[in-house]
């Protein structure tokens, strides 16, 4: 069977980079291979089919947070250089291939902690250089701010924590996040903005409670200490709401 012809027949307006894909082995799973190619090409209709017919059933048989596992599976299968789905050769069914991916993710999920890494905190709160006032504020409040960030991260809704992890820690852009969720870029932008705002608000609440201070003092502390580009981006979304 000419799989390239089958791909063109099913997805006439789509193109794909054949060089990125694993060599296909002779099997009866030609339809699965064509679907995998279409997903690697980023076709919305194909991604929806993969979700409904393959990822959701695989997640249903795994132990763990179903929503998060489904999202993690999309990351593993569709994002990266190369995405795992480019390794599918049609040896077995696509469903079996994805079940293996989901099983490994479920094991990793079980082992994972819910804490933001220390270096991620440092990326949100830059070092202050030689400015005496900033150095004093850093020394006085760094521990409290770090604890507030940890608390805010743990208390985030799972979907907010997931999308922020994609942006802040895995350094994915809006287009990649949209692919993972199978949505338009505009919808992905709204998801990221909502997650950012929730994290900033939760951090402010945790720090306000920890220090028993008003909003004016809180704003001063955050303005002086949170000078990083990442935090500025997060806070700008919060201020705009």
Backbone torsions as a table, in degrees:
resi	resn	phi	psi	omega
1	UNK	NA	136.0	177.3
2	UNK	-84.8	98.7	-175.2
3	UNK	-67.9	-33.0	177.9
4	UNK	-62.9	-40.1	178.0
5	UNK	-67.5	-39.1	177.8
6	UNK	-63.5	-40.6	178.7
7	UNK	-61.9	-47.6	-179.0
8	UNK	-63.3	-37.0	179.4
9	UNK	-65.1	-43.1	-177.1
10	UNK	-79.8	-36.6	-177.2
11	UNK	-124.4	71.6	-170.7
12	UNK	-62.6	-24.7	-176.9
13	UNK	-101.2	11.8	-174.3
14	UNK	-110.0	153.5	173.6
15	UNK	-128.2	157.1	177.8
16	UNK	-147.3	158.9	-178.6
17	UNK	-96.8	97.9	-176.2
18	UNK	-59.5	-30.3	-177.3
19	UNK	-65.4	-21.5	-179.0
20	UNK	-80.6	-13.2	-169.4
21	UNK	-98.7	148.5	178.7
22	UNK	-67.5	150.2	176.3
23	UNK	-59.0	134.0	-178.1
24	UNK	-85.9	131.7	178.2
25	UNK	-93.7	151.1	-179.8
26	UNK	-60.4	124.8	179.2
27	UNK	-164.4	176.4	178.3
28	UNK	-90.5	6.1	-173.6
29	UNK	-98.8	41.5	-177.2
30	UNK	-63.6	-40.4	179.6
31	UNK	-61.7	-37.8	178.2
32	UNK	-64.6	-40.1	-180.0
33	UNK	-63.9	-44.5	180.0
34	UNK	-62.9	-40.4	177.1
35	UNK	-63.2	-43.7	179.2
36	UNK	-60.9	-42.5	178.8
37	UNK	-61.2	-42.4	-179.0
38	UNK	-64.9	-36.8	178.0
39	UNK	-67.7	-41.1	177.0
40	UNK	-62.0	-33.3	177.7
41	UNK	-75.0	-8.8	175.6
42	UNK	83.4	22.9	-178.6
43	UNK	-75.0	124.1	-174.6
44	UNK	-58.5	-43.7	-178.9
45	UNK	-63.2	-39.4	178.8
46	UNK	-68.2	-40.7	178.8
47	UNK	-62.5	-39.8	178.0
48	UNK	-64.4	-39.6	178.1
49	UNK	-66.0	-42.3	177.4
50	UNK	-59.5	-43.6	179.4
51	UNK	-59.8	-53.6	-172.3
52	UNK	-69.2	-43.2	-170.8
53	UNK	-94.7	-19.0	-172.8
54	UNK	-123.5	-56.9	-173.6
55	UNK	-68.7	-49.2	-177.8
56	UNK	-59.5	-47.1	176.6
57	UNK	-62.0	-36.8	179.2
58	UNK	-64.5	-43.0	-179.2
59	UNK	-66.9	-34.4	-178.3
60	UNK	-61.7	-24.7	-178.9
61	UNK	-99.8	5.5	-179.7
62	UNK	-104.1	155.7	176.6
63	UNK	-93.4	126.3	179.5
64	UNK	144.7	-177.0	178.1
65	UNK	-70.5	111.4	-171.8
66	UNK	-61.2	-46.1	-178.2
67	UNK	-62.8	-45.4	-178.8
68	UNK	-67.6	-38.8	177.8
69	UNK	-61.9	-41.3	179.0
70	UNK	-62.5	-41.9	179.2
71	UNK	-66.6	-42.8	178.0
72	UNK	-63.3	-37.0	178.2
73	UNK	-63.6	-40.5	178.1
74	UNK	-63.0	-40.3	177.9
75	UNK	-60.4	-50.9	-176.3
76	UNK	-63.7	-39.6	-174.8
77	UNK	-79.4	-33.7	-166.2
78	UNK	-115.0	-15.7	-174.7
79	UNK	-120.3	146.5	178.0
80	UNK	123.2	174.1	178.8
81	UNK	-125.6	93.3	-1.0
82	UNK	-94.6	165.5	172.1
83	UNK	-64.3	148.8	-178.5
84	UNK	-59.0	-29.3	-177.0
85	UNK	-65.3	-21.1	177.4
86	UNK	-69.2	-14.2	-179.9
87	UNK	-87.9	-4.8	-177.8
88	UNK	-73.6	124.1	-174.6
89	UNK	-109.7	-2.7	-177.8
90	UNK	82.4	13.8	178.7
91	UNK	-61.9	-45.1	174.3
92	UNK	-126.0	-170.3	180.0
93	UNK	-70.3	154.8	175.5
94	UNK	-63.7	-34.4	178.4
95	UNK	-60.3	-42.7	179.5
96	UNK	-67.3	-39.8	178.0
97	UNK	-59.5	-46.7	-178.2
98	UNK	-70.2	-36.2	177.5
99	UNK	-59.4	-37.9	178.1
100	UNK	-64.4	-43.1	177.3
101	UNK	-60.5	-46.4	-178.1
102	UNK	-65.0	-40.0	179.4
103	UNK	-60.2	-43.7	179.2
104	UNK	-66.1	-38.2	178.1
105	UNK	-65.9	-38.2	179.2
106	UNK	-63.2	-38.6	176.9
107	UNK	-64.7	-45.7	178.6
108	UNK	-62.5	-40.5	-180.0
109	UNK	-61.7	-39.5	-179.5
110	UNK	-63.8	-34.2	-178.1
111	UNK	-82.5	-21.3	-171.0
112	UNK	-69.8	152.8	172.7
113	UNK	-99.8	167.5	180.0
114	UNK	-99.8	15.6	-174.9
115	UNK	-96.6	140.2	171.7
116	UNK	-71.7	139.3	-177.4
117	UNK	-71.4	150.7	-178.5
118	UNK	-58.8	-39.0	-179.0
119	UNK	-68.4	-25.7	176.0
120	UNK	-70.5	-37.1	175.3
121	UNK	-63.0	-44.1	-180.0
122	UNK	-62.0	-31.0	179.8
123	UNK	-72.3	-21.4	177.6
124	UNK	-86.4	-27.5	-178.5
125	UNK	-123.7	97.0	-175.6
126	UNK	-66.5	157.4	172.0
127	UNK	-67.5	153.7	-164.7
128	UNK	-102.7	0.9	177.6
129	UNK	71.0	-142.3	-172.5
130	UNK	-102.8	1.2	-179.6
131	UNK	-63.8	118.4	-175.2
132	UNK	-60.3	-40.8	-178.7
133	UNK	-65.6	-44.7	178.6
134	UNK	-65.5	-39.0	179.2
135	UNK	-62.4	-40.6	179.2
136	UNK	-65.9	-44.5	179.1
137	UNK	-63.2	-40.7	179.0
138	UNK	-61.0	-46.9	-178.8
139	UNK	-63.9	-37.3	-175.4
140	UNK	-77.6	-38.7	-169.6
141	UNK	-115.8	-2.7	-175.2
142	UNK	-58.0	-44.1	-179.7
143	UNK	-62.3	-42.5	-179.5
144	UNK	-66.2	-41.0	-179.7
145	UNK	-68.2	-40.4	177.0
146	UNK	-60.6	-42.8	178.6
147	UNK	-64.7	-37.8	179.1
148	UNK	-64.9	-40.4	177.3
149	UNK	-63.6	-42.0	178.3
150	UNK	-61.8	-46.8	-179.6
151	UNK	-62.6	-44.8	-179.8
152	UNK	-61.5	-41.7	-179.8
153	UNK	-63.7	-45.4	-179.5
154	UNK	-64.3	-32.9	-174.9
155	UNK	-89.1	-4.2	177.8
156	UNK	-64.1	148.2	171.2
157	UNK	-60.4	144.0	-177.1
158	UNK	-52.5	-39.2	-178.1
159	UNK	-69.3	-32.8	176.8
160	UNK	-69.6	-43.5	-180.0
161	UNK	-62.7	-39.2	-178.4
162	UNK	-64.3	-48.5	-175.8
163	UNK	-68.9	-34.2	176.2
164	UNK	-69.0	-35.4	176.3
165	UNK	-62.4	-39.3	176.9
166	UNK	-61.2	-43.0	-175.2
167	UNK	-78.9	-50.8	-171.3
168	UNK	-81.0	-39.8	-170.8
169	UNK	-102.7	-35.7	178.5
170	UNK	-95.6	-4.4	172.7
171	UNK	58.9	40.8	177.8
172	UNK	-90.1	146.4	177.8
173	UNK	-89.2	175.5	-177.7
174	UNK	-60.0	-41.3	-178.8
175	UNK	-60.9	-42.4	179.6
176	UNK	-67.5	-40.9	178.6
177	UNK	-64.5	-38.4	177.1
178	UNK	-62.2	-39.2	177.9
179	UNK	-63.6	-42.9	-179.3
180	UNK	-60.8	-41.9	-178.4
181	UNK	-86.2	-10.6	-177.8
182	UNK	66.5	38.4	-178.0
183	UNK	-128.4	169.9	177.1
184	UNK	-70.1	157.4	179.6
185	UNK	-54.0	-38.8	-178.6
186	UNK	-62.6	-42.6	178.8
187	UNK	-66.0	-38.7	177.9
188	UNK	-64.9	-39.0	178.0
189	UNK	-61.3	-41.5	178.2
190	UNK	-64.7	-39.5	178.3
191	UNK	-61.1	-45.4	-179.2
192	UNK	-65.2	-44.5	-179.5
193	UNK	-61.1	-42.0	179.7
194	UNK	-65.0	-41.7	179.5
195	UNK	-66.1	-41.9	177.6
196	UNK	-59.2	-48.7	-177.5
197	UNK	-62.1	-39.7	179.3
198	UNK	-63.8	-40.2	-179.0
199	UNK	-67.8	-43.6	178.6
200	UNK	-62.8	-45.7	-179.2
201	UNK	-62.7	-41.6	179.8
202	UNK	-66.9	-36.7	177.0
203	UNK	-65.0	-44.5	178.2
204	UNK	-60.6	-44.6	-179.7
205	UNK	-62.2	-43.8	-178.5
206	UNK	-65.6	-40.7	-179.4
207	UNK	-71.2	-39.2	178.2
208	UNK	-61.4	-42.9	179.9
209	UNK	-69.2	-39.6	-178.5
210	UNK	-64.0	-42.3	-174.2
211	UNK	-97.8	-8.9	-178.4
212	UNK	53.9	55.1	-177.2
213	UNK	-123.7	163.6	177.2
214	UNK	-86.4	175.9	-176.6
215	UNK	-64.7	-34.9	-179.5
216	UNK	-62.0	-48.6	178.6
217	UNK	-65.8	-39.9	178.5
218	UNK	-59.7	-46.3	179.4
219	UNK	-60.3	-39.6	179.9
220	UNK	-63.9	-43.6	-179.7
221	UNK	-62.9	-47.4	-178.2
222	UNK	-66.4	-38.6	-179.3
223	UNK	-64.5	-39.1	-178.2
224	UNK	-77.6	-33.1	-172.1
225	UNK	-95.9	-34.3	-173.1
226	UNK	-96.1	80.8	-175.2
227	UNK	-101.1	0.7	-175.6
228	UNK	-74.5	154.9	177.6
229	UNK	-60.8	-39.8	-179.2
230	UNK	-61.3	-47.7	-178.2
231	UNK	-66.4	-39.6	178.5
232	UNK	-57.4	-40.8	178.0
233	UNK	-64.3	-43.2	179.2
234	UNK	-63.7	-49.0	-175.4
235	UNK	-67.1	-32.7	179.5
236	UNK	-62.5	-37.4	177.0
237	UNK	-65.7	-43.2	-179.4
238	UNK	-62.9	-43.1	-178.5
239	UNK	-64.5	-28.5	-175.9
240	UNK	-78.4	-11.9	-176.0
241	UNK	-78.9	NA	NA
